[in-house]
Amino acid sequence: MVEIERKFLVDDPEHAILSACHSFQIFQGYISNDPARTVRLRIGEGKGFLTIKGASSADGTTRLEWEQEIPLSEAKALMPLCLSGVIQKIRHHVVEQQQLFEVDVFEAAHAGLVIAEIELKNAKDKIQLPAWIGKEVTGDKRYYNSYLAVHGIPS
């Protein structure tokens, strides 16, 4: 499966999450953070997921992604195999102008970072950016969760 998405920093997190229709906590770790084949373990909403992502396109919008739900007990058992640097965040589903934005409010070591992502059907799709959206960071590897887990928030 191909994942197509764009990422943005959020200038006004409080305004962005006011209209959240669904929110939940996520814990994720990385079994591999090699940019050519990232392997992520995620726990959220009482479920576990194993995800493999390929290298990003030159513009950072597109990459191969395979994701499989796994039993929560297995996800918890595998978490100790992850590299150091677990990501903790609250994900808010925010619908603006009939578009779904996933707004991640990072916690713990990454507190203060807020990123909005929007998945697209086509890399050329036009999107309407809400007023609370800030700088686009699509393709900036410093804002990939696998990079953040190791290096922290970019300065």
N, CA, C and O atoms as a GROMACS GRO file, in nm:
protein
  620
    1MET      N    1   0.084  -0.119   0.000
    1MET     CA    2   0.000   0.000   0.000
    1MET      C    3   0.089   0.125   0.000
    1MET      O    4   0.197   0.125   0.059
    2VAL      N    5   0.043   0.227  -0.064
    2VAL     CA    6   0.118   0.352  -0.071
    2VAL      C    7   0.054   0.454   0.023
    2VAL      O    8  -0.068   0.475   0.021
    3GLU      N    9   0.137   0.516   0.106
    3GLU     CA   10   0.091   0.622   0.195
    3GLU      C   11   0.129   0.755   0.131
    3GLU      O   12   0.244   0.777   0.093
    4ILE      N   13   0.031   0.845   0.120
    4ILE     CA   14   0.054   0.979   0.066
    4ILE      C   15   0.006   1.077   0.172
    4ILE      O   16  -0.112   1.079   0.206
    5GLU      N   17   0.096   1.158   0.225
    5GLU     CA   18   0.056   1.252   0.329
    5GLU      C   19   0.143   1.377   0.327
    5GLU      O   20   0.253   1.378   0.272
    6ARG      N   21   0.088   1.481   0.388
    6ARG     CA   22   0.164   1.605   0.408
    6ARG      C   23   0.160   1.637   0.556
    6ARG      O   24   0.062   1.607   0.625
    7LYS      N   25   0.269   1.699   0.604
    7LYS     CA   26   0.284   1.731   0.747
    7LYS      C   27   0.308   1.879   0.766
    7LYS      O   28   0.373   1.945   0.686
    8PHE      N   29   0.252   1.930   0.877
    8PHE     CA   30   0.264   2.072   0.909
    8PHE      C   31   0.284   2.090   1.059
    8PHE      O   32   0.233   2.012   1.139
    9LEU      N   33   0.359   2.191   1.094
    9LEU     CA   34   0.363   2.232   1.234
    9LEU      C   35   0.231   2.303   1.263
    9LEU      O   36   0.167   2.357   1.172
   10VAL      N   37   0.191   2.303   1.388
   10VAL     CA   38   0.066   2.366   1.427
   10VAL      C   39   0.098   2.492   1.506
   10VAL      O   40   0.165   2.486   1.609
   11ASP      N   41   0.050   2.606   1.458
   11ASP     CA   42   0.075   2.735   1.524
   11ASP      C   43  -0.012   2.757   1.646
   11ASP      O   44   0.030   2.820   1.743
   12ASP      N   45  -0.135   2.706   1.642
   12ASP     CA   46  -0.231   2.732   1.749
   12ASP      C   47  -0.295   2.599   1.791
   12ASP      O   48  -0.408   2.570   1.753
   13PRO      N   49  -0.222   2.518   1.872
   13PRO     CA   50  -0.272   2.385   1.908
   13PRO      C   51  -0.406   2.387   1.980
   13PRO      O   52  -0.491   2.300   1.957
   14GLU      N   53  -0.427   2.484   2.067
   14GLU     CA   54  -0.553   2.488   2.142
   14GLU      C   55  -0.671   2.507   2.049
   14GLU      O   56  -0.775   2.444   2.066
   15HIS      N   57  -0.657   2.594   1.950
   15HIS     CA   58  -0.764   2.616   1.853
   15HIS      C   59  -0.784   2.490   1.767
   15HIS      O   60  -0.898   2.452   1.736
   16ALA      N   61  -0.674   2.427   1.729
   16ALA     CA   62  -0.683   2.310   1.642
   16ALA      C   63  -0.760   2.196   1.707
   16ALA      O   64  -0.843   2.132   1.642
   17ILE      N   65  -0.736   2.170   1.835
   17ILE     CA   66  -0.798   2.054   1.899
   17ILE      C   67  -0.936   2.084   1.958
   17ILE      O   68  -1.003   1.994   2.007
   18LEU      N   69  -0.978   2.211   1.954
   18LEU     CA   70  -1.112   2.244   2.000
   18LEU      C   71  -1.218   2.167   1.924
   18LEU      O   72  -1.321   2.128   1.979
   19SER      N   73  -1.193   2.145   1.796
   19SER     CA   74  -1.292   2.078   1.712
   19SER      C   75  -1.261   1.929   1.694
   19SER      O   76  -1.314   1.865   1.602
   20ALA      N   77  -1.176   1.873   1.779
   20ALA     CA   78  -1.142   1.731   1.767
   20ALA      C   79  -1.266   1.646   1.790
   20ALA      O   80  -1.340   1.664   1.886
   21CYS      N   81  -1.287   1.552   1.699
   21CYS     CA   82  -1.403   1.464   1.712
   21CYS      C   83  -1.366   1.333   1.780
   21CYS      O   84  -1.454   1.259   1.824
   22HIS      N   85  -1.238   1.304   1.788
   22HIS     CA   86  -1.193   1.180   1.851
   22HIS      C   87  -1.047   1.199   1.892
   22HIS      O   88  -0.967   1.250   1.814
   23SER      N   89  -1.013   1.159   2.013
   23SER     CA   90  -0.875   1.172   2.063
   23SER      C   91  -0.836   1.046   2.137
   23SER      O   92  -0.919   0.981   2.201
   24PHE      N   93  -0.708   1.011   2.128
   24PHE     CA   94  -0.658   0.894   2.199
   24PHE      C   95  -0.506   0.903   2.215
   24PHE      O   96  -0.439   0.974   2.140
   25GLN      N   97  -0.453   0.829   2.312
   25GLN     CA   98  -0.309   0.829   2.339
   25GLN      C   99  -0.241   0.721   2.256
   25GLN      O  100  -0.297   0.614   2.232
   26ILE      N  101  -0.120   0.752   2.212
   26ILE     CA  102  -0.039   0.658   2.133
   26ILE      C  103   0.099   0.646   2.199
   26ILE      O  104   0.159   0.746   2.240
   27PHE      N  105   0.147   0.523   2.208
   27PHE     CA  106   0.285   0.494   2.245
   27PHE      C  107   0.344   0.420   2.126
   27PHE      O  108   0.285   0.323   2.077
   28GLN      N  109   0.459   0.464   2.079
   28GLN     CA  110   0.521   0.391   1.968
   28GLN      C  111   0.671   0.387   1.983
   28GLN      O  112   0.735   0.481   2.030
   29GLY      N  113   0.725   0.272   1.942
   29GLY     CA  114   0.868   0.251   1.943
   29GLY      C  115   0.911   0.197   1.808
   29GLY      O  116   0.828   0.160   1.725
   30TYR      N  117   1.040   0.191   1.788
   30TYR     CA  118   1.094   0.150   1.658
   30TYR      C  119   1.187   0.031   1.675
   30TYR      O  120   1.282   0.035   1.753
   31ILE      N  121   1.158  -0.075   1.600
   31ILE     CA  122   1.245  -0.192   1.597
   31ILE      C  123   1.359  -0.164   1.500
   31ILE      O  124   1.470  -0.212   1.519
   32SER      N  125   1.330  -0.087   1.396
   32SER     CA  126   1.432  -0.040   1.302
   32SER      C  127   1.398   0.104   1.264
   32SER      O  128   1.283   0.134   1.231
   33ASN      N  129   1.498   0.192   1.269
   33ASN     CA  130   1.474   0.329   1.224
   33ASN      C  131   1.556   0.362   1.101
   33ASN      O  132   1.584   0.479   1.073
   34ASP      N  133   1.595   0.259   1.027
   34ASP     CA  134   1.663   0.276   0.899
   34ASP      C  135   1.564   0.344   0.803
   34ASP      O  136   1.456   0.289   0.780
   35PRO      N  137   1.596   0.461   0.747
   35PRO     CA  138   1.502   0.532   0.661
   35PRO      C  139   1.453   0.450   0.540
   35PRO      O  140   1.346   0.479   0.486
   36ALA      N  141   1.529   0.350   0.500
   36ALA     CA  142   1.488   0.267   0.386
   36ALA      C  143   1.384   0.163   0.425
   36ALA      O  144   1.312   0.111   0.339
   37ARG      N  145   1.374   0.132   0.556
   37ARG     CA  146   1.280   0.031   0.603
   37ARG      C  147   1.254   0.047   0.752
   37ARG      O  148   1.308  -0.028   0.833
   38THR      N  149   1.174   0.142   0.785
   38THR     CA  150   1.139   0.168   0.925
   38THR      C  151   1.038   0.063   0.971
   38THR      O  152   0.941   0.034   0.902
   39VAL      N  153   1.062   0.008   1.090
   39VAL     CA  154   0.969  -0.088   1.149
   39VAL      C  155   0.921  -0.030   1.281
   39VAL      O  156   0.999  -0.011   1.374
   40ARG      N  157   0.790  -0.002   1.287
   40ARG     CA  158   0.732   0.066   1.402
   40ARG      C  159   0.636  -0.027   1.475
   40ARG      O  160   0.563  -0.105   1.413
   41LEU      N  161   0.637  -0.017   1.607
   41LEU     CA  162   0.541  -0.086   1.692
   41LEU      C  163   0.459   0.022   1.760
   41LEU      O  164   0.515   0.113   1.822
   42ARG      N  165   0.326   0.014   1.749
   42ARG     CA  166   0.240   0.118   1.805
   42ARG      C  167   0.132   0.055   1.893
   42ARG      O  168   0.077  -0.051   1.861
   43ILE      N  169   0.104   0.122   2.004
   43ILE     CA  170  -0.007   0.085   2.091
   43ILE      C  171  -0.096   0.208   2.103
   43ILE      O  172  -0.050   0.317   2.139
   44GLY      N  173  -0.225   0.188   2.074
   44GLY     CA  174  -0.320   0.298   2.084
   44GLY      C  175  -0.462   0.246   2.074
   44GLY      O  176  -0.488   0.152   1.999
   45GLU      N  177  -0.552   0.305   2.148
   45GLU     CA  178  -0.693   0.266   2.150
   45GLU      C  179  -0.713   0.119   2.187
   45GLU      O  180  -0.806   0.054   2.138
   46GLY      N  181  -0.626   0.068   2.274
   46GLY     CA  182  -0.640  -0.070   2.318
   46GLY      C  183  -0.601  -0.173   2.214
   46GLY      O  184  -0.638  -0.290   2.225
   47LYS      N  185  -0.525  -0.130   2.113
   47LYS     CA  186  -0.483  -0.220   2.005
   47LYS      C  187  -0.333  -0.207   1.982
   47LYS      O  188  -0.272  -0.107   2.020
   48GLY      N  189  -0.275  -0.308   1.920
   48GLY     CA  190  -0.135  -0.304   1.880
   48GLY      C  191  -0.125  -0.307   1.728
   48GLY      O  192  -0.209  -0.366   1.660
   49PHE      N  193  -0.021  -0.243   1.676
   49PHE     CA  194   0.002  -0.241   1.531
   49PHE      C  195   0.150  -0.256   1.503
   49PHE      O  196   0.234  -0.197   1.572
   50LEU      N  197   0.182  -0.333   1.402
   50LEU     CA  198   0.318  -0.343   1.350
   50LEU      C  199   0.316  -0.282   1.211
   50LEU      O  200   0.235  -0.321   1.127
   51THR      N  201   0.405  -0.186   1.186
   51THR     CA  202   0.405  -0.112   1.060
   51THR      C  203   0.546  -0.112   1.001
   51THR      O  204   0.644  -0.088   1.072
   52ILE      N  205   0.554  -0.138   0.872
   52ILE     CA  206   0.680  -0.128   0.799
   52ILE      C  207   0.662  -0.020   0.694
   52ILE      O  208   0.568  -0.023   0.615
   53LYS      N  209   0.754   0.077   0.694
   53LYS     CA  210   0.750   0.186   0.597
   53LYS      C  211   0.878   0.186   0.515
   53LYS      O  212   0.987   0.166   0.568
   54GLY      N  213   0.863   0.207   0.386
   54GLY     CA  214   0.978   0.216   0.297
   54GLY      C  215   1.032   0.358   0.294
   54GLY      O  216   0.987   0.446   0.367
   55ALA      N  217   1.131   0.378   0.208
   55ALA     CA  218   1.191   0.511   0.192
   55ALA      C  219   1.089   0.608   0.133
   55ALA      O  220   1.003   0.568   0.055
   56SER      N  221   1.100   0.733   0.171
   56SER     CA  222   1.011   0.837   0.119
   56SER      C  223   1.054   0.881  -0.020
   56SER      O  224   1.170   0.869  -0.058
   57SER      N  225   0.957   0.930  -0.095
   57SER     CA  226   0.986   0.991  -0.225
   57SER      C  227   1.072   1.115  -0.203
   57SER      O  228   1.089   1.160  -0.089
   58ALA      N  229   1.127   1.169  -0.310
   58ALA     CA  230   1.216   1.286  -0.300
   58ALA      C  231   1.148   1.404  -0.231
   58ALA      O  232   1.214   1.477  -0.157
   59ASP      N  233   1.017   1.423  -0.254
   59ASP     CA  234   0.948   1.536  -0.192
   59ASP      C  235   0.890   1.501  -0.054
   59ASP      O  236   0.835   1.587   0.014
   60GLY      N  237   0.902   1.375  -0.014
   60GLY     CA  238   0.858   1.333   0.119
   60GLY      C  239   0.711   1.303   0.133
   60GLY      O  240   0.665   1.274   0.243
   61THR      N  241   0.635   1.309   0.024
   61THR     CA  242   0.490   1.290   0.035
   61THR      C  243   0.447   1.143   0.029
   61THR      O  244   0.342   1.108   0.081
   62THR      N  245   0.527   1.058  -0.034
   62THR     CA  246   0.483   0.924  -0.067
   62THR      C  247   0.584   0.819  -0.024
   62THR      O  248   0.705   0.838  -0.038
   63ARG      N  249   0.533   0.708   0.029
   63ARG     CA  250   0.618   0.593   0.058
   63ARG      C  251   0.532   0.469   0.075
   63ARG      O  252   0.413   0.477   0.104
   64LEU      N  253   0.595   0.354   0.057
   64LEU     CA  254   0.525   0.229   0.078
   64LEU      C  255   0.503   0.209   0.227
   64LEU      O  256   0.590   0.240   0.309
   65GLU      N  257   0.384   0.157   0.262
   65GLU     CA  258   0.354   0.131   0.402
   65GLU      C  259   0.273   0.004   0.412
   65GLU      O  260   0.176  -0.016   0.339
   66TRP      N  261   0.314  -0.083   0.504
   66TRP     CA  262   0.238  -0.204   0.536
   66TRP      C  263   0.210  -0.200   0.684
   66TRP      O  264   0.301  -0.180   0.765
   67GLU      N  265   0.082  -0.218   0.722
   67GLU     CA  266   0.046  -0.214   0.863
   67GLU      C  267  -0.045  -0.331   0.894
   67GLU      O  268  -0.135  -0.364   0.817
   68GLN      N  269  -0.020  -0.392   1.008
   68GLN     CA  270  -0.102  -0.506   1.050
   68GLN      C  271  -0.136  -0.490   1.197
   68GLN      O  272  -0.049  -0.466   1.280
   69GLU      N  273  -0.263  -0.504   1.230
   69GLU     CA  274  -0.303  -0.504   1.370
   69GLU      C  275  -0.256  -0.635   1.433
   69GLU      O  276  -0.270  -0.742   1.374
   70ILE      N  277  -0.201  -0.625   1.553
   70ILE     CA  278  -0.158  -0.743   1.628
   70ILE      C  279  -0.223  -0.736   1.766
   70ILE      O  280  -0.261  -0.628   1.811
   71PRO      N  281  -0.236  -0.849   1.834
   71PRO     CA  282  -0.296  -0.846   1.967
   71PRO      C  283  -0.221  -0.750   2.060
   71PRO      O  284  -0.098  -0.742   2.057
   72LEU      N  285  -0.296  -0.681   2.143
   72LEU     CA  286  -0.237  -0.586   2.237
   72LEU      C  287  -0.132  -0.653   2.325
   72LEU      O  288  -0.027  -0.595   2.351
   73SER      N  289  -0.159  -0.775   2.369
   73SER     CA  290  -0.063  -0.847   2.455
   73SER      C  291   0.069  -0.870   2.383
   73SER      O  292   0.175  -0.862   2.445
   74GLU      N  293   0.064  -0.898   2.253
   74GLU     CA  294   0.186  -0.917   2.176
   74GLU      C  295   0.260  -0.785   2.155
   74GLU      O  296   0.383  -0.781   2.161
   75ALA      N  297   0.186  -0.679   2.132
   75ALA     CA  298   0.250  -0.547   2.116
   75ALA      C  299   0.322  -0.508   2.244
   75ALA      O  300   0.435  -0.460   2.239
   76LYS      N  301   0.259  -0.530   2.358
   76LYS     CA  302   0.323  -0.499   2.486
   76LYS      C  303   0.446  -0.586   2.509
   76LYS      O  304   0.546  -0.538   2.563
   77ALA      N  305   0.439  -0.712   2.469
   77ALA     CA  306   0.554  -0.803   2.485
   77ALA      C  307   0.670  -0.764   2.395
   77ALA      O  308   0.786  -0.783   2.432
   78LEU      N  309   0.640  -0.708   2.276
   78LEU     CA  310   0.745  -0.668   2.182
   78LEU      C  311   0.807  -0.532   2.213
   78LEU      O  312   0.918  -0.504   2.169
   79MET      N  313   0.738  -0.449   2.289
   79MET     CA  314   0.785  -0.312   2.314
   79MET      C  315   0.928  -0.309   2.371
   79MET      O  316   1.004  -0.220   2.332
   80PRO      N  317   0.969  -0.400   2.460
   80PRO     CA  318   1.107  -0.396   2.509
   80PRO      C  319   1.213  -0.420   2.400
   80PRO      O  320   1.330  -0.389   2.423
   81LEU      N  321   1.174  -0.473   2.284
   81LEU     CA  322   1.269  -0.493   2.174
   81LEU      C  323   1.296  -0.365   2.096
   81LEU      O  324   1.389  -0.359   2.015
   82CYS      N  325   1.216  -0.262   2.122
   82CYS     CA  326   1.232  -0.136   2.048
   82CYS      C  327   1.360  -0.064   2.089
   82CYS      O  328   1.409  -0.079   2.201
   83LEU      N  329   1.411   0.013   1.996
   83LEU     CA  330   1.525   0.100   2.023
   83LEU      C  331   1.485   0.202   2.129
   83LEU      O  332   1.366   0.224   2.152
   84SER      N  333   1.582   0.264   2.192
   84SER     CA  334   1.548   0.365   2.292
   84SER      C  335   1.479   0.484   2.225
   84SER      O  336   1.500   0.511   2.107
   85GLY      N  337   1.397   0.554   2.302
   85GLY     CA  338   1.329   0.672   2.250
   85GLY      C  339   1.186   0.646   2.210
   85GLY      O  340   1.150   0.663   2.093
   86VAL      N  341   1.103   0.606   2.302
   86VAL     CA  342   0.961   0.583   2.273
   86VAL      C  343   0.892   0.718   2.253
   86VAL      O  344   0.919   0.815   2.324
   87ILE      N  345   0.802   0.722   2.156
   87ILE     CA  346   0.721   0.840   2.128
   87ILE      C  347   0.589   0.826   2.203
   87ILE      O  348   0.523   0.723   2.195
   88GLN      N  349   0.551   0.932   2.275
   88GLN     CA  350   0.421   0.938   2.340
   88GLN      C  351   0.350   1.062   2.287
   88GLN      O  352   0.408   1.170   2.281
   89LYS      N  353   0.223   1.044   2.248
   89LYS     CA  354   0.148   1.158   2.195
   89LYS      C  355  -0.001   1.132   2.208
   89LYS      O  356  -0.046   1.019   2.222
   90ILE      N  357  -0.075   1.241   2.205
   90ILE     CA  358  -0.220   1.234   2.198
   90ILE      C  359  -0.257   1.271   2.055
   90ILE      O  360  -0.218   1.377   2.005
   91ARG      N  361  -0.332   1.183   1.990
   91ARG     CA  362  -0.376   1.210   1.853
   91ARG      C  363  -0.520   1.260   1.858
   91ARG      O  364  -0.607   1.201   1.922
   92HIS      N  365  -0.542   1.370   1.788
   92HIS     CA  366  -0.674   1.430   1.776
   92HIS      C  367  -0.716   1.425   1.630
   92HIS      O  368  -0.643   1.472   1.543
   93HIS      N  369  -0.832   1.370   1.603
   93HIS     CA  370  -0.888   1.374   1.468
   93HIS      C  371  -0.968   1.503   1.456
   93HIS      O  372  -1.067   1.523   1.527
   94VAL      N  373  -0.925   1.589   1.367
   94VAL     CA  374  -0.987   1.721   1.351
   94VAL      C  375  -1.035   1.734   1.207
   94VAL      O  376  -0.957   1.721   1.113
   95VAL      N  377  -1.164   1.759   1.191
   95VAL     CA  378  -1.220   1.778   1.057
   95VAL      C  379  -1.237   1.928   1.033
   95VAL      O  380  -1.308   1.997   1.107
   96GLU      N  381  -1.171   1.976   0.930
   96GLU     CA  382  -1.180   2.117   0.890
   96GLU      C  383  -1.206   2.121   0.740
   96GLU      O  384  -1.133   2.059   0.663
   97GLN      N  385  -1.307   2.191   0.700
   97GLN     CA  386  -1.342   2.208   0.560
   97GLN      C  387  -1.351   2.072   0.489
   97GLN      O  388  -1.301   2.053   0.378
   98GLN      N  389  -1.416   1.977   0.557
   98GLN     CA  390  -1.438   1.841   0.506
   98GLN      C  391  -1.309   1.764   0.481
   98GLN      O  392  -1.305   1.675   0.395
   99GLN      N  393  -1.204   1.798   0.555
   99GLN     CA  394  -1.076   1.729   0.546
   99GLN      C  395  -1.038   1.680   0.685
   99GLN      O  396  -1.057   1.751   0.784
  100LEU      N  397  -0.985   1.557   0.692
  100LEU     CA  398  -0.944   1.502   0.821
  100LEU      C  399  -0.796   1.529   0.845
  100LEU      O  400  -0.710   1.483   0.769
  101PHE      N  401  -0.767   1.603   0.951
  101PHE     CA  402  -0.630   1.626   0.995
  101PHE      C  403  -0.607   1.544   1.121
  101PHE      O  404  -0.691   1.543   1.211
  102GLU      N  405  -0.495   1.474   1.127
  102GLU     CA  406  -0.454   1.406   1.248
  102GLU      C  407  -0.354   1.498   1.318
  102GLU      O  408  -0.243   1.518   1.269
  103VAL      N  409  -0.395   1.552   1.431
  103VAL     CA  410  -0.312   1.647   1.505
  103VAL      C  411  -0.249   1.573   1.622
  103VAL      O  412  -0.319   1.528   1.713
  104ASP      N  413  -0.117   1.560   1.620
  104ASP     CA  414  -0.044   1.490   1.725
  104ASP      C  415   0.019   1.590   1.821
  104ASP      O  416   0.103   1.672   1.782
  105VAL      N  417  -0.023   1.582   1.946
  105VAL     CA  418   0.033   1.664   2.053
  105VAL      C  419   0.130   1.573   2.129
  105VAL      O  420   0.088   1.483   2.202
  106PHE      N  421   0.258   1.598   2.110
  106PHE     CA  422   0.360   1.512   2.168
  106PHE      C  423   0.375   1.538   2.317
  106PHE      O  424   0.352   1.649   2.365
  107GLU      N  425   0.414   1.432   2.389
  107GLU     CA  426   0.429   1.438   2.534
  107GLU      C  427   0.570   1.394   2.574
  107GLU      O  428   0.653   1.362   2.490
  108ALA      N  429   0.593   1.395   2.705
  108ALA     CA  430   0.718   1.347   2.765
  108ALA      C  431   0.838   1.420   2.702
  108ALA      O  432   0.842   1.543   2.702
  109ALA      N  433   0.933   1.346   2.649
  109ALA     CA  434   1.056   1.406   2.596
  109ALA      C  435   1.032   1.499   2.478
  109ALA      O  436   1.118   1.581   2.445
  110HIS      N  437   0.917   1.488   2.414
  110HIS     CA  438   0.888   1.569   2.295
  110HIS      C  439   0.778   1.672   2.321
  110HIS      O  440   0.719   1.727   2.228
  111ALA      N  441   0.751   1.697   2.449
  111ALA     CA  442   0.644   1.792   2.486
  111ALA      C  443   0.669   1.927   2.420
  111ALA      O  444   0.782   1.976   2.415
  112GLY      N  445   0.562   1.987   2.371
  112GLY     CA  446   0.571   2.116   2.304
  112GLY      C  447   0.561   2.106   2.154
  112GLY      O  448   0.530   2.205   2.086
  113LEU      N  449   0.588   1.988   2.100
  113LEU     CA  450   0.580   1.969   1.955
  113LEU      C  451   0.437   1.928   1.918
  113LEU      O  452   0.380   1.838   1.979
  114VAL      N  453   0.381   1.996   1.818
  114VAL     CA  454   0.247   1.962   1.769
  114VAL      C  455   0.254   1.959   1.616
  114VAL      O  456   0.292   2.058   1.553
  115ILE      N  457   0.216   1.845   1.559
  115ILE     CA  458   0.223   1.825   1.415
  115ILE      C  459   0.087   1.781   1.364
  115ILE      O  460   0.021   1.698   1.427
  116ALA      N  461   0.045   1.836   1.251
  116ALA     CA  462  -0.079   1.794   1.184
  116ALA      C  463  -0.041   1.724   1.054
  116ALA      O  464   0.044   1.770   0.978
  117GLU      N  465  -0.107   1.612   1.030
  117GLU     CA  466  -0.087   1.537   0.906
  117GLU      C  467  -0.221   1.523   0.835
  117GLU      O  468  -0.326   1.515   0.898
  118ILE      N  469  -0.215   1.520   0.704
  118ILE     CA  470  -0.335   1.493   0.625
  118ILE      C  471  -0.296   1.389   0.521
  118ILE      O  472  -0.198   1.406   0.447
  119GLU      N  473  -0.374   1.280   0.515
  119GLU     CA  474  -0.350   1.177   0.415
  119GLU      C  475  -0.427   1.213   0.289
  119GLU      O  476  -0.539   1.263   0.295
  120LEU      N  477  -0.364   1.187   0.176
  120LEU     CA  478  -0.422   1.222   0.046
  120LEU      C  479  -0.439   1.099  -0.041
  120LEU      O  480  -0.373   0.997  -0.020
  121LYS      N  481  -0.528   1.108  -0.137
  121LYS     CA  482  -0.544   1.000  -0.234
  121LYS      C  483  -0.441   1.013  -0.346
  121LYS      O  484  -0.401   0.914  -0.407
  122ASN      N  485  -0.399   1.138  -0.371
  122ASN     CA  486  -0.304   1.167  -0.478
  122ASN      C  487  -0.211   1.277  -0.429
  122ASN      O  488  -0.257   1.372  -0.365
  123ALA      N  489  -0.082   1.266  -0.457
  123ALA     CA  490   0.015   1.366  -0.410
  123ALA      C  491  -0.016   1.506  -0.460
  123ALA      O  492   0.027   1.604  -0.399
  124LYS      N  493  -0.089   1.519  -0.569
  124LYS     CA  494  -0.121   1.650  -0.626
  124LYS      C  495  -0.254   1.707  -0.575
  124LYS      O  496  -0.293   1.817  -0.614
  125ASP      N  497  -0.323   1.633  -0.487
  125ASP     CA  498  -0.450   1.682  -0.433
  125ASP      C  499  -0.432   1.818  -0.368
  125ASP      O  500  -0.333   1.843  -0.300
  126LYS      N  501  -0.530   1.905  -0.391
  126LYS     CA  502  -0.532   2.038  -0.328
  126LYS      C  503  -0.593   2.024  -0.190
  126LYS      O  504  -0.689   1.950  -0.171
  127ILE      N  505  -0.537   2.097  -0.094
  127ILE     CA  506  -0.594   2.098   0.040
  127ILE      C  507  -0.618   2.242   0.084
  127ILE      O  508  -0.548   2.334   0.042
  128GLN      N  509  -0.716   2.258   0.168
  128GLN     CA  510  -0.747   2.388   0.226
  128GLN      C  511  -0.685   2.391   0.366
  128GLN      O  512  -0.725   2.314   0.453
  129LEU      N  513  -0.589   2.477   0.386
  129LEU     CA  514  -0.520   2.481   0.515
  129LEU      C  515  -0.595   2.568   0.615
  129LEU      O  516  -0.622   2.685   0.588
  130PRO      N  517  -0.628   2.512   0.731
  130PRO     CA  518  -0.691   2.592   0.837
  130PRO      C  519  -0.595   2.700   0.888
  130PRO      O  520  -0.474   2.690   0.868
  131ALA      N  521  -0.650   2.801   0.953
  131ALA     CA  522  -0.569   2.913   1.004
  131ALA      C  523  -0.466   2.869   1.107
  131ALA      O  524  -0.364   2.936   1.124
  132TRP      N  525  -0.490   2.757   1.177
  132TRP     CA  526  -0.399   2.712   1.282
  132TRP      C  527  -0.279   2.634   1.230
  132TRP      O  528  -0.191   2.597   1.306
  133ILE      N  529  -0.277   2.609   1.099
  133ILE     CA  530  -0.164   2.537   1.038
  133ILE      C  531  -0.047   2.633   1.021
  133ILE      O  532  -0.064   2.748   0.979
  134GLY      N  533   0.073   2.582   1.053
  134GLY     CA  534   0.195   2.662   1.038
  134GLY      C  535   0.280   2.609   0.924
  134GLY      O  536   0.229   2.570   0.819
  135LYS      N  537   0.408   2.611   0.945
  135LYS     CA  538   0.507   2.574   0.844
  135LYS      C  539   0.489   2.429   0.799
  135LYS      O  540   0.468   2.339   0.880
  136GLU      N  541   0.499   2.408   0.668
  136GLU     CA  542   0.496   2.271   0.616
  136GLU      C  543   0.631   2.205   0.640
  136GLU      O  544   0.736   2.264   0.614
  137VAL      N  545   0.627   2.080   0.691
  137VAL     CA  546   0.750   2.005   0.718
  137VAL      C  547   0.749   1.870   0.645
  137VAL      O  548   0.826   1.780   0.679
  138THR      N  549   0.662   1.858   0.545
  138THR     CA  550   0.661   1.737   0.462
  138THR      C  551   0.801   1.717   0.404
  138THR      O  552   0.859   1.810   0.348
  139GLY      N  553   0.853   1.598   0.416
  139GLY     CA  554   0.985   1.568   0.360
  139GLY      C  555   1.102   1.608   0.446
  139GLY      O  556   1.216   1.574   0.414
  140ASP      N  557   1.077   1.681   0.556
  140ASP     CA  558   1.185   1.718   0.648
  140ASP      C  559   1.202   1.603   0.746
  140ASP      O  560   1.123   1.587   0.839
  141LYS      N  561   1.304   1.524   0.725
  141LYS     CA  562   1.324   1.402   0.803
  141LYS      C  563   1.334   1.428   0.953
  141LYS      O  564   1.312   1.337   1.033
  142ARG      N  565   1.368   1.550   0.991
  142ARG     CA  566   1.378   1.583   1.134
  142ARG      C  567   1.243   1.574   1.204
  142ARG      O  568   1.237   1.568   1.327
  143TYR      N  569   1.134   1.572   1.127
  143TYR     CA  570   1.000   1.563   1.185
  143TYR      C  571   0.936   1.425   1.166
  143TYR      O  572   0.819   1.407   1.198
  144TYR      N  573   1.012   1.328   1.116
  144TYR     CA  574   0.964   1.190   1.113
  144TYR      C  575   0.969   1.139   1.256
  144TYR      O  576   1.064   1.168   1.328
  145ASN      N  577   0.870   1.065   1.298
  145ASN     CA  578   0.867   1.014   1.434
  145ASN      C  579   0.989   0.927   1.465
  145ASN      O  580   1.040   0.931   1.576
  146SER      N  581   1.035   0.850   1.367
  146SER     CA  582   1.152   0.765   1.390
  146SER      C  583   1.276   0.850   1.417
  146SER      O  584   1.362   0.809   1.496
  147TYR      N  585   1.286   0.965   1.355
  147TYR     CA  586   1.398   1.058   1.380
  147TYR      C  587   1.381   1.125   1.515
  147TYR      O  588   1.477   1.136   1.592
  148LEU      N  589   1.260   1.168   1.545
  148LEU     CA  590   1.233   1.233   1.673
  148LEU      C  591   1.265   1.141   1.790
  148LEU      O  592   1.317   1.186   1.892
  149ALA      N  593   1.236   1.013   1.775
  149ALA     CA  594   1.261   0.916   1.882
  149ALA      C  595   1.408   0.912   1.922
  149ALA      O  596   1.440   0.893   2.039
  150VAL      N  597   1.496   0.930   1.824
  150VAL     CA  598   1.640   0.923   1.849
  150VAL      C  599   1.700   1.060   1.882
  150VAL      O  600   1.782   1.071   1.973
  151HIS      N  601   1.659   1.162   1.808
  151HIS     CA  602   1.726   1.292   1.815
  151HIS      C  603   1.652   1.401   1.891
  151HIS      O  604   1.710   1.506   1.920
  152GLY      N  605   1.525   1.379   1.923
  152GLY     CA  606   1.447   1.481   1.992
  152GLY      C  607   1.394   1.586   1.896
  152GLY      O  608   1.404   1.572   1.774
  153ILE      N  609   1.338   1.691   1.954
  153ILE     CA  610   1.276   1.798   1.876
  153ILE      C  611   1.382   1.880   1.805
  153ILE      O  612   1.480   1.920   1.868
  154PRO      N  613   1.364   1.907   1.675
  154PRO     CA  614   1.461   1.991   1.602
  154PRO      C  615   1.466   2.132   1.659
  154PRO      O  616   1.365   2.186   1.705
  155SER      N  617   1.584   2.190   1.657
  155SER     CA  618   1.596   2.328   1.708
  155SER      C  619   1.583   2.429   1.597
  155SER      O  620   1.591   2.549   1.622
   0.00000   0.00000   0.00000
